[in-house]
């Protein structure tokens, strides 16, 4: 046959349309894989951003609580008014009523200046107990040392307290202040005095828990407030 009239030969698969269907199938599979990959990337990205946001909220709550506690319970005659004003701006709800009552009942600003009181706060430890992006509970272990008149040591108060906090317009506010005492801590612990069936008693311990209890520690002497002077607010 002349070259000019030559026709392209068609294979049997091409005549049956198998090649075109295979191409369409391959394209569809690739499209599904691309969509699945994009979806997986989005899900992983959202999870990462969510975890990162939770971590940032937790860190900012802890940082704010550490800052607030030193301002609230640490002061000198020169900065007490500023510290009280600043603390009033970060308390809300029950905490605001509680803090305002303490400041009012003790006449703190005037008494700190009159008695030349210096209160120093050292944070021994602090950590977030629970948190979301908008709420947090922070536990703080602090030591508050108070001097009067420049050289007289009045008291040293080791304290444990929690701040329950909420975020309002990007700022953490304290809505509850809970001071943890030994009694309140013991009240949260279930004490079991009965011996489980089959258990062997520990040598040296009798059956009566009261007879084996350790002697109560002698309370340490707490310096008294001089007559006519107002006690320094402590956690």
Buried (B, 14 or more C-beta within 10 A) or exposed (E): EEEEEEEEEEEEEEEEEEEEEEEEEEEEEEEEEEEEEEEEEEEEEEEEEEEEEEEEBBEBBBEBBBEBBBBBBBBBBEEBBEBBEBBBEBBBEBBBEBBBEBBEEBEBBEBBBEBBBBBBBEEEEBEBEEBEBEBBBBBBBBEBBBBBEEEEEBBEBEBBBBBBBBBEEEEBBBBBBBEBEEEEEEEEEEEEEEEEEEEEEEEEEEEEEEEEEEEEEEEEEEEEBEEEBBEBBBB
